[in-house]
Every structure is written in C-alpha cells, then in structure tokens.
C-alpha cells in the first residue's frame, strides 16, 4: 500500500515540476508582455523574480540535456565539479528569485503569483537535484 502512495506522490510531484510550474512561468511571461498595468516597484520585483526563476529553469534544462547527451542515463559523472558549480549557480538564482518574488507579493500586481510559483518550483528542483533525486 505504501508503494502505491509513493508512486502517486512522485507522479504528482513530477507533474508539478514538469508541467504546472513551467506552464505558470510561461503564463507569467505572456501576462507581462500583454501588460496594461503601470510599472511599480512591486511589479519590477516580481519581474526580477520571474527572470531569475526562468534563468534558473533554463540552466536546469540545459545542464540536464547536456549531461544526458554526454553520459546517457548513467548516473556516475566522470568529473562532479562542473555539476556542483551548476547546482550552486542554479540554487543561488532560485533563492534570488524566491526573495524578489516574495518581495513583489506585498502589493497586488499582475506577476506576483506566477513569479512566486516559478521561483518555488526552481528552488524545489535544485534542492531535489542537490539531494541526488
């Protein structure tokens, strides 16, 4: 019974990381492009959070594709130092995204929730990657 619950939980987490979080981030970019709202400090903070979350997610995607193309699905890396540097850079970007996205939620603006969801998704990815999941 526990294995079924674990399988369901891992499928939900996989859907959120691979489907919902990128979808919400793309939705935020579309909303920003079509914005009719005046620029405020809080909108700018949310925008910075969205940019950092997007760069962090693109770094995750690029590094995953790079390592999978070179090593296949073998989990032993010949030199782990570049992977450690990438994980640290992605984590710092995700933390910056979370900090600015939280700051942007103080006042209502059109990007506040999209930036926060994207930032938390990126942070969760890098924490999971750091634990070797």
N, C-alpha and C positions, 0 to 999 in steps of 0.2 A: 504494500500500500504506500509506503514511503517513497519507493522509486517512481510511482506514478505521480505523486505530488511533486517530487523533484523534477521530473520531466516536464510537467505542466508549468512549473515556476521558471525553468530555464527557457521554455518556449516563449513565455510571456516577456521575460527579460530580453530575449533575442529579438522579439518583435518590436519592443520599445526602442532598443538601441539601433536596430537596422531599419525600422520603418517609421515609427512615430516621431522620434527625435529629429531625423533628417527632414521629415515632412513638415514639422513645425518650424524648423530653421528656414527651409525654403519659403514657407508661408510668410515668415517674418521679412525675408528679403523682398518678396512680392509686395507686401504691405508698405515697406519702406520706399520702394520705387514709386508706388502709386500714392504716396502720402499727400495729404491735403492739410495736415496739421502744421502749425508754425513750429519752428525749431526752438526747443527749450534745452536747458541744462540736462534735465532728466531724460529727454529723448536722445540727446547726444551720449549720455552714459549708457543707455540701453543699446544704442547703435554700436558703441565701442564693445560692449559685451557680446553683441551678435557677431561682430567682426572677429573678435578673439575666439569665440566658440567655433565659428566657421573655419578659421585658420587651423585651429586645433583638430577639428574633424578631418580637414583635408590632409593634415600631417599624418593622422592615424590611417587614413585610407591609402595615402601614397606609401607609407612605410610598410603597411601590411601587404600591399600589392608587390612592392619591391622585394621584400623578404620571401614571399610565396613564390615569386617568379624565379628567384635565385635558388632557394632551398627546397622548393616544393612544399610538402606538408610535413617535412622532417622538423622536429622541434628542437634539435640541437644546433645552435648557432656557432659557427667557427670562431667568431670574434664578438663577444657580447657588448663591448664598449660602445659601438655606434648605437646599438639598441638601447642602452642605458641613457645615452645622450638624447636620443629621440624621445624616450619616455619622460625624461626630466623636462625637456622643452615643451612637450605636449601637456604635461601636468601644470607647468607654470602658466601656459596660455589658458588652460581651463580654469585655473584658480583666478587669474586676472579677469576672465570672462564672468565667473560667478560673482566676484566682488563688484565689478561695474554693473552687472545686470541687477544685482540686489540693490545697489545704489539707485539705479534707474526706476525701480518699482516704488519709490517713495511717493511720486506723483503719477497720476494716470497719463499714459502715453501709448501710442499705437504699437510699440515694440516690446513693452515691458515683459509680457509673459512669454513671448517667443524667444527673446534673448535669454531669459532665465531657464527655460526648458532646454534650449540648446546648450547652454553653459553647464547645466547639471548633467545632461547626457554625456557631454565631452569629459567632464570630471569623472563620472562613473566609469566610462570606458578606460581612462588612463589609470584609475585605481584598480580596475579588474586586470588590466594589462600588467601593471606592476606586481600583482599577486600571482601572475602566471596563469591566469584562467584562459 
